């Protein structure tokens, strides 16, 4: 049993296809099959079930896949750390986050980090949910995840960085634009609320608070959004009232026709880092995380000390 055998087996389980893995590895399907056969011979039990549309792991295969994925991820992480140490200031930092987070929270940090670590590669992977971030971290595919704070997955540590108050984004000619604050009755009365996507962490926070205030989530408009910038843009078009965090940059010149009205009845939203283990971060990953924490623009929000 070799590391290559295990890597190929895990890849086959993920792809559900021997031929797909063979294409990815630029080898023959027979070569991929030999890796699996060696594992089956050594374990003395079948690991894959063949079907017309591909392969799936047997119960024994699922056990080996889970153990192999964890072990290989840890080994790959260790090898990356050793490579970073051997190469000094060179190496890479891999980050996952939502589509707009880099622009809102990390622009200054990226410029500073690249200036102080010119040989380091910064790699960003965009995902659509905190759950996807947790899965990528658990698979040891990434160093850091920038997320909305919620309940972490098992084996994941959360490190809040910024608190974001909620605001109602409306057009400057909207009746609510003249208000100094939005009250629960205003939210109840609005038939045009634009809310975060269902099943998102931020939507969960809002739904919990709305339930306490007696505000039905069904008051949300039928317009779906994928990110905060889309919600703000829809509000600028007059398609509704967007309940959004007071993101850095929203109060700048890029939104001249927009008014942000505080919604103090909603508790602030915390955002920050999710990691497997803070103490085990590579020096480079820790340096980037610290740079973001130091330079992160907070606008009307506040840093978490």
Beta strands, then each sheet from edge to edge (+ up, - down):
strand 1: 48-51
strand 2: 54-57
strand 3: 91-97
strand 4: 120-126
strand 5: 144-148
strand 6: 157-164
strand 7: 166-171
strand 8: 193-194
strand 9: 241-245
strand 10: 258-262
strand 11: 269-275
strand 12: 302-303
sheet 1: 1+ 2-
sheet 2: 4+ 3+ 5+ 11- 6+ 12-
sheet 3: 8+ 9+ 7- 10+
end
